[in-house]
Amino acid sequence: MNQPTPAIVAQSAVRRLPRIALLLLCAAYLLPGLVGRGPWKSADITSFGYMAELARNTEGIARWFDPMLLGLRPETPALIPYWIGAWAIKIAPSWLHPDLAVRIVFALLLWGTFTATWYAVYYLARTSRAQPVAFAFGGEARPTDYARAIADGGLLALIACLGLAQLGHETTPALAQLYFASHLFYGVAALPYRRVGPVIALLVGTVGMTLSGGPTVGLALAVGSALFMAYERRTARANANADTHTTADESPGYSKGALATMVAAALVAAALAAGLGLLQWKIQLPGHHPNSTSVLGDVRSQAKLLVWFTWPVWPLAIWTLWRWRRQLTARHVALPFWFALVPLAATWTTDYSDRSLLLALPALATLAAFALPTFRRSVAALIDWFNVLFFSGLAVLGWIYWVAMQTGVPPKPAASVARLVPGFVPEFSAIAFVLALAASLAWCWLVRWRTGRHRAALWKTLVLPAGGTALCWMLLMTLWLPSIDYARSYVPQVRAVAERVGQPSCIAELALSRAHIAALQHHGRFNLQPLLLGTNCPWLLVSPETIERLHTIIPLDRWRFSGTLRRPSSATDDLLLYQKIVP
C-alpha cells in the first residue's frame, strides 16, 4: 500500500509561470557569452581544435572516426561533439567566425537540455505517488497543473546551479554528454505516457552518451533504468495479484514493450562502445590522482567541489530524500536519485571531476523541485531573503570592481583587478554597460515582485536563485567579458609568439599541450610540425615540462634560446622559444 505523500498543495498554489517570462530567463542565461570572446583554456580551445581539424579533413571518412590534432588523439574518447562542431564550421557562412558558429550550435544543446529536463520533471510529477494529499472537501492541486508547476521549479533549479554557468557555455564533450544524459532521463520518465518521443530520446541518449566520451556512465544509467522498470512492473503485477485496486488517477506503468526498448537501447550502446573501442576504464580513487597529496586532501577538495558546484540544489535534494523517505522506490524519487548517483560516483573515481558532476545537475534539480511542495512558508521566506542578500551583494561587488577597473577608484579594488589580469587595458563599451544596467534593473524589479504580496506559487521559491544566477552571468559576460577573455584566452600569448617569429613557413613543436597546439593554429595560423618527426623549421616551441631532458632530445648546439613566452594571467602555461642556428 502506498505511503501518504508529504506534499500538501492547493490548486491556487500551482498557477502557471508565464511562458514568456520563462523563455526570457532562459535566453538571458543562454545568450551572454556567445559573442565578444574566443575559445577559453583549456578544454574549450582543445575541443575546438579537434573540430577545426575535422572541418579541414582531406583524409576521408576514416579520419572522422579517429580525430587527430597534430598526431594526438583526444583525451576524451568522443566523436559526436567533434562531428557537431565540424559540421557547424562547414555549413557556417563565410562572414561567421568558426568558433562563434560552434558556440551557437552548442548553445542549442544547452537549450535542448533545458527542454528535456522540464518534460522529464513534468512526467515524473504526473505519477500518482508524486501527487499531493487529497483534501476532504476538494481543492487540492489538479495533476496536470501540479506537474507543470513542479516542472517549472525543476527548470529554475537547473538554471540556478552554479556549476552549469561556465561548463554550460563551453564547446566541449561535457556539454554534449549533458544533452544526451538529459534526453535519456526524459525518455525513461516519459515512456509510460508517450511512445515515439521517449523511444527516440532513449536511443539518442544512450547512443549519444556512448559516442560523446561517456559510454560507461551512459550504460550504467541505461542498465539501472532497465532494472528499475523491471522492478516496477513486478511490483505492479504483485499488487494486481493481491487484488490491489488502483485509483482513477493512478499513473500508467512501464509496459513490456517499454522495458524491451530500454534493454535494446542499452545493447545498441554497448555494441557501439565495444565495436569502436570506446570502453576505457580510467578509475582513479581518492589519493591515487597524479597531483594528489593525500586521500584526505582529495576527499576535501571533492567535497568542496560538490558543495559549490551543485549549489543551491543539493540542500533541497537532501530535503526531498528526507521528506519523501517513505517513497524512495517511487518513480519520481528513485529515477532522479539514480541519475544523480551515477555521475556522483564518476566524479569521485575519475580525473574529470567537474565535467562528470555536470551530468548530475538535471537529476539533482528534479529532486530539488520535489522539495517545493513540502516547504513551510517560513522556510520559503528564509530562502528568498538569503538569495536577495547573496545575489544583490555579488552584483554590487561586480559593479564596484568594474568601476574601479575603469577609473582606478576605489584604489584597492583597482589594484586587485590589475594583479589578477596584469597587462590588461580596460575599455568602456556602451553596449555592455546598457545590457548590464538593464539586467541589474530587472533584478531589482524581480526582488520587489518576489517580496511583495502575491498569491502563493510552488515555483516562486526558485525564482530568485535562477534570476540571481542569470544576473551574475550577465554581468560577467558584459562588464567583465573583456578582462575574463584576456585572462582565459591564449590570444595574448599567441600574439607574443607572432611578434617574435613573424609568420614563418613552419614552427617545430616539442611536447606542447593540445590546448597550446589548438591555440597556435587557430589564433596564430601557424603551421606546426612535430620536431621528432623531422622538420626544417627556423623556430621551435617547447613545453617547460621537457626542460630537464631537453638536451637528450634536441642538439642544443643547433638551437639558440630566444625567450620564455608567458600567458599574462598564468605562470603554468609558459612556452620556451628557440631559434635555429644557421651555420
N, C-alpha and C positions, 0 to 999 in steps of 0.2 A: 504494500500500500504506500502511496506517495506521502512523503512528509510534508507538513504545511510549509508554504512559501513564506519567506521573511519580507517579501515586497508588499507594501500597503500603498496603493496608488489609486487616486480618484481620477475620473475622466477629465476633470478640469486641469489636472497636472500634466496631461500628455498633449497639450496643444502643439501644433506644428511649428517647427522652426522655419521661418520664411526661407524658401529655396534660394531667393536672390541673395539673401544675407549669407547663407552657407556657401554659395558659389563665389561670392566676392571674397570671403575669408580664404577659401582655397586658392583663388587667384592671387590674393595678396601674399600668400605663402609660397606659391609656385614661381611666380614671375620674377621677383627680385633676385638678382644674381645671374640672370640669363645673359645680359649684355654688359659691356663695360669691363670685362675681365677675360683672362685666358685660362687655360688649364692650370690647376694648382698642383703642388707637390703632395705626395709623390705618386700615389695610386692613380690620381686623376690624369696626370700627364702621361704616365706609363700606359694606362688603358688607351688613351687617345693615340699614343704612338703605334700600338698594335692595330688600331682601327685604320689609321692613315696608311700603314704598310699594306694592309689588305686592300684598301682602295686603290693603291698603286700596283697591286699584284699583276704580274705578267707571266706567272709560272703555271697558271691553270687552276682547276678546281681543287687539286690536291692540297695546295697551299692554304685553302680556306679551312681545311680540317687540321692544319698544323701551323698556326700563326707563328711568325718569327719576327724578332726585332734585332737586326744585326746578328743573326745566328742564335739568339736567346729565345727560349720558349717562355710563355707567361708563367709567373709564379702560381697563379690561379688557373687550373686546367679548364678554362671556359672557352666556349665557342660562340654561342648566340649573342652575348653582349658585343663582341667584336664584329660579328656579322651585322648587327643592327647599326653600329656606328659607321662601319664601312659603307653600307648601303645609303645611310644618311649623307655621307660625304659625296658619294657618287651622284645621287639624284638632286643634290642641292644646286641651286642656280649659282652662276659664277660670282655674283655680287655678294653672296652669303659666305661668311668666313667658315671654313670647315669645322672648327671647334664649336662655333655657335650652332651650326646645323646639328651636331651631335648632342649638344645640351638641350636643344628643343625637343628632339626625339626622346631623350631620357626624362625630360620633364613630363612628357606624355605617359611614360611608365609610372612616374610617381602619381599622376592623376588616376591612372588605372588602379594603382594600389589603394587610393582613397575610395574609389568606386567599389572595388571588390570587398574591402573591409566593411563599408556601410551595409552592403547587401548580406554579407556573412552575419553581421550582428543582427540585422533585421530578421533573418530566418531563424537564428537561434532564439531570439526573443519571442518568436511566434509559437514555440513549443509550449505544451500545456504546463509543464513543470516550471517554466520560467514566468508564468503569468502571475499577476498579483492576487492577493486574497479577495475572494468574492464577498461583497458586503451583504448584510442581511436584507437590506431593503433596496439593493441595487446601487448603481452609481460608480462602481469600480471601472477602471480603465478598460476600454474595448481592446481586444487582442491586437488588431492591426495598428491602432493609434498608439498603443503602448509599445509595440515593436518598433514603430517609426521613431518614437521619442528616444528609445534606448539606442537605436542605430545612429541618430544624430549625436547622442552623447559619446558613442564609440568613436565616431569620426573626429569630434572635437578633442577627445582624449589622445588620439593618434597625432593630430597636429600639435598638441601641447608637448609632446615628448621632446626633450632637449636633444637627445641623440640623433633625431631624424634630420635636424636642421642642416648640418654640413653634409653628411653622407647622402642625404636625400637629394642634394643638389649637385652631386658629382656624377661623372660618367664612367662608373666602374661596374664590374660584375656584381658587386654587392647590391646595387640598386636593382639590377635585373633579377637577382635572386629574391629580393623583397617583393617585386612584382609577381613573380611566379609562385612564391610561397603564399601570398595573399590570395591568389586565384585558386590554389589548391585548398586553402582554408574555406573560401567561398563555395567551392564545389562540394566539399563534404557537408557543409552546413545547409546548403540549399537542395541537396539531392532528394530528400523526402518530399519536396514541394514541386520541384520542376525537373525536367528531364534533359532537354537539349542543352541549355545553357550550362548547368552544372557538369554534365558529362564532358562538354568541350573544355570547361575550366579545369576539370580533373586531369585530362590528357595534357593540356597546355601547361598546367602547374607541375606535374611530375616530370614530363619530358624537358620543360624549361629549366627546372632545378638541376636536372642531370647535365644539361648542356651549358649551364651557367656557372659551373665550378662548385656546385653543392650537391653532388649525387648522393653522398652518404646521408646528409640531412634530409634531402628530399625523399629518399627511400624510407628512412626512419619515420618521417611524418606520414607517408602513404601506408606503411605497414601498421603503424599504430592506429591510424584511422580505420583501416580494414578490420582490425581486431575489435575496435570499439563498435563498429557497425554490426559485426557478428554477435558481440555480447548483447547489444540492444535488441537484435532480432530474437536471440534466445530468451531474453527476459520477457519480451512481448509474448512469445509462444507459451512460456511458463505461466504467465498471468492469464492467458486465454484458457489454458487447460485447467486452471484453478477457478474458472468461472468469474474472473475479474471483469467487471463491467466498465467500459470506457465511457467517459462523459462526452457530451455533444461537442465540446471544444477540444477534444483530445487531438494532439498533433499527429500527423502521419509518421510512421516509422520507416526504416530502411527496407526496401524490398529485396528480394533475392537477386533481381537484375541489378540493383544499385550496388550491392556487395560484389557481384561479379565484375561490374565496371571498375570498381575501385581496385580489385585484385588485378584486373587486366592492365590498368594504368601502371600499377607498381611493377608488373612483369615487363612491360614495354620499357619502362625507365631502367630497370635492372639490366635488360638485354642491351640497351644502348650504352649504358655505362661500361659493361663488360666488353662489348664489341669495340668500343673506341678507346678502351684502356683508361677510363676516367676515374675509376675507383682507386684512390690512393689514401692509405692510412697515414695520417700526419698527427697522431695523438702526442701531445706534449703536456704531461701532467704538471701541476704547480711545483716549482723547484727544479724543473728539468729544461726550462727555456734557456736558450743560449745566453741571454743577457740577465738572467735571474741571479739574485744574490742568496736567497733562501726560500724555503717553502712558505714561511710566514710572510715574507715580503711579497711573494707572488699572490698569496691569498688576500693580503691587504690591498694591493693595487687592483685586483679583480673586483673586490668588494666596493672600492671607491668608484670604479668604472660602472658597476651595476647600479649604484645609488644615483649618480648624476645622470647617466645615460638614459635611464628609464624614468626619470622624474618628469611629471608628478604621478605617473600611473601606478608605480609599484606599491605605494601605500594603499591605494584604492583596490588594487588587485588582491593584496593580502586581506583587506577587509571583506572583499567578496568571498574569498575562500572560507573565511571565518563565519560570515553571516549565512552563507549557503552550505555550511558544512554537512547538513543532513541530506544534501542533494549533490554530493560530489560526483556521483555517477550519472547525473542528469546531463543531457546533451549540451546545454548552454554553459556548463561548468567544465565538464570533462574534456571536450574538444579544445577550447582555447587553452586549458591548462596543459594539454599535451603539445599543442603548437607553440607554447612558450617554453616548456620544459626541454624539448629537443635542442633549440638554439642556445638555451642556457647551458646545457651540457657541452655543446660545441664551444661555447665561449670559454669554459674552464679547461678544456682539453686540447685547444689548438692555439696557434700563433695569431689567428685572425680574430682577436677578442671582440673589438667593437663592431666589426663587419658581420660576425656571427650573431652578436647580440641584436643587431638591427632587425634580423628576421623575427625576433620575438615581439617586436613592438605592436603589430596588429592584434596578436592574441592577448597581450597584456592590456591593450586599450579596450578590447572586448570585455575582459574581466573587470576592468575599471568601470565600464559602463553599467554593469550589473550591480555595482555598489550604489548607484544613484537612487534606486527605489527603496533602499534600506536606510538612508540617511535621515537623521532628525534635522529640524530646521536650524537648530543651534550649530550643528556640525557644518551644514552648508554655509551658514553665515561666517563661521571661522575660516573656512577655505576661501571664501570670497575676499575677506579683509586681508588675509595673508597674501593672496595674489595681487590685490590692489597695491599693497605696500612694496611687494617684491619687484613687480614689473615696472611700477612707476619709478621706484628707486633706480633700477637699471637704466630706464630711459633718461632720467635726469642726469645720471653719471655719463651716459653716452653723449648727451648734448654738451655737458661741461667740458669733457675732454676734447670734443670736436672743436669747440670754441677756443680752447687753449692751444690746440694744434694749429688753428688758423691764425690766431692773434698773438700767441705767446703768453696770454693772461687767462687764468692764474698760472704762475711760473712753474709750480711743482707738477701739475698735470702735464704741462707742455714738455717739461724735462723727461717725464716718464715716457711719453709718446716718442720723443726723439731717441731715447735709449732703446726702445723696442724696435724702431724702424730707422736705424742710422742711415743717413743719406737721402731720406725721402723728403721731397719738396712738395708741401701741400698746395693744392689749387682749389679755388672755390668753383663749385658747379651749381648754377641756379636751378637746374632741373632736379638734381639730387636734393637740394635744400627744400624745394617745394614739395617733393614727394615725402621726404622725412617729416616735414611740418604737417602735411595732410595726415600722415599715419599717426602722428602724436595727437592731433586734434580728434581723430577718430577714436583713439584710445580714451581720451578724456570723455567723449560722448558715451562710449561703451561703459565706462566706470559709472558715470552719472545714471545711465539707464539701469545698470545692474543693481546699484544701491538704492534705487527708487522703489516705490511701492507698485508692484506689478503682480499679476496672477502667477502662482507657482507653476513651474515647468521643470520636468526632470533634467533637461539638458542645460538649464541655466547655471548649474554649479560648475560646468566645464567651459562656459563661455569665456570667462576671464583668463584661465590658463591658456586656452587656444589663442585668444586675441593677444595676450601678452607675448606669447612666443612669436606670433606673426609680427607684432610691433618690433620686437628686438631684432628679428631677422631683417625686417625692412630697414631699420636704422643702420645695421651693419652693411647692408648691400646698397645703401645710398650715401650716407655721410662718410662711412668708413671704408667703402669699397676700394678707392684708390690705394689707401695705405695697406689694407689687407691683401690686395692683389700684389702690391710691391713686396710684402713680406712672404707670401706663399707662392710666388711665381719664380720661375727660373730666368725670367727676362733680364733682370739686371746682370746676372752672371753671364748669360749668353752674350749680352751686349758688351761686357768687358772682354770676352774672348774675341769678339769681332773687331774690337778696337785694337787688339794686339796682333791679330793674324790677318785681318782683312778678309778677303774671300778667296782662299787658296783652292787649288784643284781638288785637294782632299786633306783630311786630317786623320792621322792614325790615333787609335784609342787603345788603352790598356786597362782592363778591369773596371771600366765605367759601369755605373748602375744603369738599370733600364730607364729610370726617370731621367738621368742626365743624357742618355742617348736620345730619348724621345724629344727632350727639350732642345738639344743642339740641332736635331734635324728639323723640328717644327719652327722654332723661333729664329734660328740662325741659318737655316737652309744649307747646312754644312754636309759635305759628302764624307761621312765617317767610314773608316775601314779598320778592321781589327789588325793590330800590329803583328800578332802571332801568325797571321795568315800570309804575311809578307807584303809589304807595301813600300812605296817610294814617296811618301808624303813628306812635305817640308816641316810639318808641325806634329806634335804628339801631346795628347791629353791623357793624364794618368790619374788614377784614383790614389789618394794618400794611403789607402789600406795596403798597397803593394810596396810601400817605401822601404820596408825592411829587407825585401828580397828583390828590389828593383835592379840591383847590379847583376843579379844572376839571370835576369830576363832580357835586358837590353844592354848592348855595349855602350856604356856611358861616354866613351871617347868619341862616339858619333853624334851625341846629343848634348846640347847645352841647356842648362836650366834657365827658363825665362821668367818664372814668377809663379806665385800662388794666386789663383782666382777664387774669390770667396763670395758666396751669397751674403748680402749685407746683414740679413736677419738670422743667419745660422752659421756657426763655425764648424758644423759637421758635414757640410756639403762642399768642401774645398775641391778644387781641381788643380793639378800640377801641370804646368805648361812647359814643354821642351821644344827647342828649335833644332832642326837637323844641321849639323856642321858640314858645310860644303868644303871638300878638300881642295 
